[in-house]
């Protein structure tokens, strides 16, 4: 597969999550207790968040296992955006 596909998916993986998070921040500010409440308010939202956390851990472990150049880019993307951005960046940076 053309590596540019992974780069495009990383961009989409950045835009889509932040298209929901930025309006939340503009409306509520950085309200950590509200964020935690929203994450845990319903079993389905907790399920989704736990799935994202586990996926981010797997992406980070894969990055360190493979010892890729610029390893910090997919790690930072996974932690600051999510694996929807970090995983495609990892696949893009692989040799």
N, C-alpha and C positions, 0 to 999 in steps of 0.2 A: 504494500500500500504506500502511496505517496505520503511522505512525512508531513507535507503541508496540510493534509487532512487533520492530523493530530493537532497541529497549531490552530487550525480553524475551530476544532472542537474545544480547545482550551479557551479560546476567545468566547465562544458560546457558553462554556462552563463558567466563565467569569460574569458575563452579562446577565444571564438568566437569574442566578441566585441574588446578585446585587440589585436587579430590577425589583426584587421584593424587599430586600433588606434596607436599601436607602430610603424608600418612603416610610418604612417603619421607624428608622432613625430620625427622619425629619419630623415625624409626628410625635415620637415619644422620647427622643434623645437616647443617650446611652444609659438606659435603665436596666441594669443587670438583673434585678429581681423580677422585672416584668418579662425579660427575655427568658429567664429560667421558668417562670410561670407559664409562658406561652409554649415552651418546649415540653413541659410536663403536664399540661392541662388535659390532654387527651392521650389515650393509649396509642393511637395511630401516629400522633406527632412525636411521641417518645420513641416509638418503633423506628420512624424515619430518621430521627436524630441519632439513635444508637447505631443504626445501619451506616450512617455517614461517618460517625466516629470510628467504627471498626474499619471501614474502607480507607479512611485517612491513615490509620495506623499501618495497614497493609501496604499502602502506597509508599509511606515513609520507610518502612522496612525494606521494600523492594529497591528503593533508591539507594539505600546504604549497602544492601547486598550486592548490587551490580556495580557500585562504585563509579557512577557516571560523572562526567565533567559537569560543572555547574549544578551540582547536586542540590544546592541551597534553593534554586529556583522552584522545582516542584515541591520541595518541602515547605517553603514559605507559602506557595500557592495553596497547598493542601491545608495549612493551618489558618491562613487568612481568608481564603475563599471557600475551599472545600475540595474534595477529591474530584469533583466535576471539572475542576481546572487543573489540579495537580497531576492526576493520572494522565491526561493527554499530553501535558508538558513533559512528564517523565518518558512517555513513549516517543515523543518528538526528539528528546535529547539522547535517547539510546543510540548506540553506534550501529 
